[in-house]
Amino acid sequence: MIKKIFLFIFTFFWANMFVFGQFLKDATAQQITTDAVEKIYNFDFKNARIAIDKLDKKLPNHPVVPFLYAYTISWQTFPLQKNYTEYTQYEIYLQTCLAQSKAILKKNKQDIEGNYFAMMAYSLMALHESEAENFWASVDLGKSAFHYLKKGFDWGDKLADYYFTTGLYRYYAVQYPETHPAAKAAMIFFPNGDKVKGLQYLQLASTQSKFSKIEAFIYLHSIYSKYEKNYLIALAQTQNLIQKYPYNPFFALKHCESLIFVGRYAEAELLLPRFATLSGKMYRTAANTFKGMIYEKYYKNYESAQTFYKNATQITNVDVRYSKDFQALSYVGLGRITLANGQKEQAKKYLKKAQKMTEYEGVKDEIKKLLKGL
């Protein structure tokens, strides 16, 4: 239960350290960094690396450089998993980032740059250990990450980007134990959360922060679609993302999901070519699931829908972060169709599988309703 509460919330956060220390005195370095990250989000990885190489010459031995190289790998192979061949190089970059961060902190324990990079290196390594189900490794790394995270609670007045980290912690410190009741006992060792304040901080980050706007949009979408069941607000977040980064297939995927959740199936179908042909398991799982939902709910073609749903559920060794929830949506779809065909026992099996897999509160509500009617 400890394994995600202080890890899950930092998957994409890299941002606000760029205005401190060396960056504070170097506007050119800030611009190069911003350009590199913009290119990463738009899947222009070749030019992103060229920009990072430039930054490396300007700021040798600074943790921002290996961190950005790692960040590039994580998006190029998104969602990156420990069993990928690219993970070895990714981890080397994070370890280098951590070593350089600690060198900064050795000179000044309160250095904000060193603190952030150390937090991120630990957090991302812990996240991957968690997803690989290496529980104790994830706990140890997570404890180290939290040591640096909690310092940021008092730094919000220094930079609006700190609303992002504080907002995520405040929200998930409450939400995670609600989703995973076994985690409640562990939370007595951590500061209290507040979901309302957490969302307020995230909204501030999405409008006021200098560098963490995109991460704020990503997590606001996740929160509103998964836990708050406010699909219109979730849709607004992904609308911003696809307008700004039209070449990012993951953002197109999440916008497609949001459109389906609000019943705008024709628009969702138009987005499918942006990611449906990609070979990654997450993209294939999502594409089959969304096609199933469109064929079931829009075209009323239940036979085709069933085929797409089954295709999604038959993809093996998928990532925990996203694909498991997509497969859960497919199992619910199969449950609806088999139930309509009078196959109550088969429908129950599908729905029970989905119930174990999903974190979407709206999906949980639908499953309970369908099971109650059996």
C-alpha positions in Angstrom: 0.0 0.0 0.0 2.9 2.4 0.6 4.2 1.6 -2.8 2.2 4.2 -4.8 1.0 6.9 -2.4 4.2 9.0 -2.8 5.2 7.5 -6.2 2.2 7.5 -8.4 1.7 11.2 -8.2 5.1 12.1 -9.6 5.3 10.0 -12.8 5.6 13.0 -15.1 6.7 15.8 -12.8 10.1 17.3 -13.7 9.3 20.9 -13.9 9.9 23.7 -11.5 13.6 23.2 -10.7 14.5 25.0 -13.9 14.2 28.5 -12.3 16.6 28.0 -9.5 20.4 27.8 -9.0 22.2 27.8 -12.3 19.0 28.2 -14.2 18.1 31.3 -12.3 21.2 33.0 -13.8 20.9 31.4 -17.2 17.9 32.3 -19.4 19.4 30.5 -22.3 19.6 27.2 -20.4 15.9 27.6 -19.3 14.9 28.2 -23.0 16.9 25.1 -24.2 15.3 23.0 -21.5 11.8 24.2 -22.3 12.3 23.6 -26.0 13.6 20.1 -25.3 10.6 19.2 -23.2 8.1 20.7 -25.8 9.7 18.5 -28.4 9.4 15.4 -26.1 5.7 16.0 -25.6 5.3 16.4 -29.4 7.2 13.1 -30.0 10.0 14.9 -31.8 12.7 12.8 -30.0 15.5 13.4 -32.4 15.4 17.2 -32.0 14.7 16.8 -28.3 18.1 15.0 -27.9 19.9 17.6 -29.9 18.6 20.2 -27.5 19.6 18.2 -24.5 23.1 17.7 -26.0 23.3 21.5 -26.2 22.3 21.8 -22.6 24.9 19.2 -21.6 27.6 21.4 -23.0 26.2 24.5 -21.3 25.7 22.8 -17.9 28.0 19.8 -17.6 27.5 17.5 -14.6 24.1 19.1 -13.8 21.3 16.5 -13.0 18.9 18.2 -15.4 20.8 16.6 -18.3 20.6 12.9 -17.4 17.0 13.5 -16.1 15.9 14.9 -19.5 17.6 12.0 -21.3 15.7 9.6 -19.1 12.5 11.6 -19.7 13.0 11.2 -23.4 13.3 7.4 -23.1 10.2 7.2 -20.9 8.0 9.0 -23.5 9.5 7.3 -26.5 8.7 3.9 -25.1 5.6 5.0 -23.2 4.6 3.5 -20.9 8.0 2.2 -20.1 8.3 -1.0 -18.1 11.2 -2.7 -16.3 11.3 -5.6 -18.7 11.9 -3.3 -21.7 15.5 -3.3 -23.1 15.4 0.5 -22.9 14.9 0.4 -19.2 18.6 -0.3 -18.5 19.8 3.0 -20.1 16.8 4.8 -18.5 17.9 3.6 -15.0 21.5 4.6 -15.7 20.4 8.1 -16.4 18.3 8.2 -13.3 21.2 6.9 -11.1 23.4 9.6 -12.7 20.8 12.2 -12.0 20.6 11.0 -8.4 24.4 11.1 -7.8 24.7 14.6 -9.2 21.7 15.8 -7.1 23.3 14.4 -4.0 26.5 16.2 -4.8 24.6 19.4 -4.9 22.8 18.6 -1.6 26.1 17.8 0.0 27.1 21.4 -0.4 23.6 22.7 0.7 20.9 20.5 2.2 18.3 23.0 1.4 19.2 23.4 -2.3 15.9 23.3 -4.2 17.4 22.0 -7.5 19.2 19.1 -5.7 16.0 18.3 -3.7 13.8 18.1 -6.8 16.1 16.0 -8.9 16.7 13.6 -6.0 13.0 13.3 -5.4 12.3 12.6 -9.0 15.0 10.0 -9.5 13.9 8.1 -6.4 10.2 8.5 -7.3 10.5 7.2 -10.8 12.7 4.2 -9.9 10.2 3.4 -7.1 7.3 3.6 -9.5 8.8 1.0 -11.8 9.7 -1.3 -8.9 6.0 -1.0 -7.8 4.7 -1.9 -11.3 7.1 -4.8 -11.4 5.6 -5.9 -8.1 8.9 -5.6 -6.3 7.2 -4.4 -3.1 10.0 -3.9 -0.7 12.3 -2.3 -3.3 9.5 0.2 -4.1 8.9 0.9 -0.4 12.6 1.7 0.3 12.9 3.9 -2.8 9.5 5.5 -1.9 10.6 6.4 1.6 13.7 8.2 0.1 11.4 10.1 -2.3 9.1 11.2 0.4 12.0 12.6 2.4 12.5 15.2 -0.4 8.9 15.6 -1.2 7.8 16.9 2.1 10.3 19.7 2.0 8.2 21.2 -0.9 5.1 21.6 1.3 6.6 24.9 2.6 7.9 26.2 -0.7 4.7 27.1 -2.5 5.2 30.8 -1.9 8.5 30.6 -3.8 7.0 29.4 -7.0 3.5 28.6 -8.2 4.7 25.3 -9.7 4.9 23.9 -6.2 1.1 23.8 -6.2 1.5 20.8 -8.4 3.4 18.6 -6.1 1.5 19.7 -3.0 -1.9 19.3 -4.8 -1.1 15.8 -5.9 0.0 14.7 -2.5 -3.0 16.3 -0.8 -5.4 14.6 -3.2 -3.9 11.2 -3.3 -3.2 11.0 0.4 -7.0 10.7 0.7 -7.9 9.0 -2.5 -5.4 6.2 -2.5 -6.5 4.7 0.8 -10.1 5.0 -0.4 -9.3 3.0 -3.5 -7.0 0.6 -1.5 -8.3 0.3 2.0 -5.3 -1.8 3.1 -3.3 1.4 2.8 -5.2 3.3 5.6 -3.0 2.0 8.4 0.1 3.1 6.7 -1.1 6.7 6.2 -0.9 7.4 10.0 2.8 8.0 9.4 2.2 10.7 6.7 0.7 14.2 6.7 -3.0 14.5 6.3 -4.5 15.0 2.8 -7.4 17.1 1.6 -9.0 16.3 -1.8 -10.7 19.7 -2.1 -7.5 21.6 -1.5 -5.6 19.2 -3.6 -7.8 19.9 -6.6 -7.5 23.6 -5.9 -3.7 23.5 -5.9 -3.8 21.5 -9.2 -6.1 24.0 -10.8 -3.7 26.7 -9.8 -0.8 24.8 -11.2 -2.6 24.3 -14.5 -3.0 28.1 -14.9 -0.2 29.8 -12.9 2.8 27.4 -13.0 5.6 28.2 -15.4 6.7 24.6 -16.2 4.3 22.1 -14.8 1.1 23.0 -16.6 1.1 19.9 -18.8 1.6 17.5 -15.9 -1.3 19.3 -14.1 -3.6 18.8 -17.1 -2.6 15.1 -17.2 -3.4 14.4 -13.6 -6.5 16.6 -13.5 -7.8 14.4 -16.4 -7.0 11.3 -14.5 -8.6 12.4 -11.3 -11.8 13.8 -12.8 -12.3 10.7 -15.1 -11.3 8.0 -12.6 -12.4 9.3 -9.2 -14.5 12.4 -9.4 -16.7 11.1 -12.2 -16.8 14.5 -13.8 -16.2 13.6 -17.4 -16.8 17.1 -18.9 -14.0 18.6 -16.8 -11.8 15.6 -17.7 -12.6 16.3 -21.4 -11.5 20.0 -21.0 -8.0 18.8 -19.9 -7.4 16.5 -22.8 -8.8 19.1 -25.2 -6.0 21.4 -24.1 -3.4 18.7 -24.5 -4.3 17.6 -28.1 -4.5 21.2 -29.3 -1.0 22.0 -28.0 0.6 18.6 -28.8 -1.2 17.2 -31.9 1.6 14.6 -32.5 1.4 13.0 -29.1 -0.6 9.7 -29.5 -1.1 9.2 -25.8 -2.9 12.6 -25.5 -5.0 11.6 -28.5 -5.8 8.3 -26.8 -6.9 10.0 -23.6 -9.0 12.5 -25.5 -10.7 9.7 -27.3 -11.5 8.1 -24.0 -12.9 11.4 -22.7 -15.1 11.8 -25.8 -16.5 8.3 -25.4 -17.3 8.9 -21.7 -19.4 11.9 -22.6 -21.1 10.1 -25.5 -19.4 11.9 -28.4 -18.7 8.7 -30.3 -18.4 10.1 -33.8 -15.7 12.5 -32.7 -13.9 9.8 -30.8 -13.9 7.5 -33.8 -12.1 10.3 -35.8 -9.3 10.2 -33.3 -8.6 6.5 -33.5 -6.1 6.7 -36.5 -3.8 8.8 -34.3 -2.9 5.8 -32.1 -4.8 2.7 -33.2 -2.1 1.6 -35.7 0.7 1.8 -33.1 2.2 -1.5 -32.0 2.5 -0.8 -28.3 0.3 -3.0 -26.1 -1.3 0.0 -24.4 -2.3 1.5 -27.7 -3.7 -1.8 -29.1 -5.6 -2.4 -25.9 -7.1 1.0 -25.8 -7.9 1.0 -29.6 -9.8 -2.3 -29.3 -11.6 -1.2 -26.2 -12.7 2.1 -27.7 -13.7 0.5 -31.0 -15.8 -2.0 -28.9 -17.5 0.9 -27.0 -18.2 2.8 -30.2 -19.6 -0.2 -32.1 -21.7 -1.2 -29.0 -23.0 2.2 -28.0 -23.0 4.2 -31.3 -23.5 1.6 -34.1 -25.4 -0.9 -32.0 -23.3 -3.6 -33.8 -22.9 -6.0 -30.8 -21.2 -8.7 -32.7 -18.3 -6.5 -33.9 -18.2 -4.8 -30.4 -17.8 -8.2 -28.8 -14.9 -9.1 -31.2 -13.1 -5.8 -30.3 -13.7 -6.3 -26.6 -12.3 -9.9 -26.7 -9.3 -8.7 -28.7 -8.5 -6.2 -25.9 -8.8 -8.7 -23.1 -6.6 -11.2 -24.9 -3.5 -8.9 -25.0 -1.2 -10.3 -22.3 1.4 -8.7 -20.0 0.0 -5.3 -20.3 1.0 -2.3 -18.1 -0.7 -1.7 -14.8 -1.0 2.1 -15.2 -3.3 2.3 -18.1 -4.1 -1.0 -20.0 -5.6 -2.8 -17.0 -8.3 -0.2 -16.8 -8.9 -0.4 -20.6 -9.3 -4.2 -20.3 -11.7 -3.7 -17.4 -13.8 -1.5 -19.7 -13.8 -4.3 -22.3 -14.9 -6.8 -19.7 -17.8 -4.6 -18.7 -18.7 -4.3 -22.3 -18.7 -8.1 -22.7 -20.8 -8.3 -19.5 -23.4 -5.9 -20.9 -23.6 -7.8 -24.2 -23.7 -11.4 -22.7 -26.3 -10.2 -20.2 -28.5 -8.8 -23.0 -28.2 -12.2 -24.7 -29.4 -13.9 -21.5 -26.1 -15.4 -20.6 -26.2 -14.4 -16.9 -23.4 -16.7 -15.6 -21.0 -15.6 -18.3 -21.9 -12.0 -17.7 -21.2 -12.3 -14.0 -17.7 -13.7 -14.7 -16.9 -10.8 -17.0 -18.2 -8.2 -14.5 -16.3 -9.8 -11.6 -13.1 -9.6 -13.6 -13.7 -6.0 -14.4 -14.5 -5.2 -10.8 -11.1 -6.5 -9.6 -9.2 -4.5 -12.2 -10.7 -1.1 -12.5 -10.1 2.1 -10.5 -12.7 4.1 -12.4 -15.4 4.9 -9.8 -18.1 5.3 -12.5 -17.2 1.8 -13.9 -17.5 0.4 -10.4 -20.9 1.9 -10.0 -22.1 0.4 -13.3 -20.7 -3.0 -12.4 -22.5 -2.9 -9.0 -25.8 -2.0 -10.8 -25.4 -4.8 -13.3 -24.5 -7.4 -10.7 -27.4 -6.4 -8.6 -29.7 -7.0 -11.5 -28.5 -10.6 -12.0 
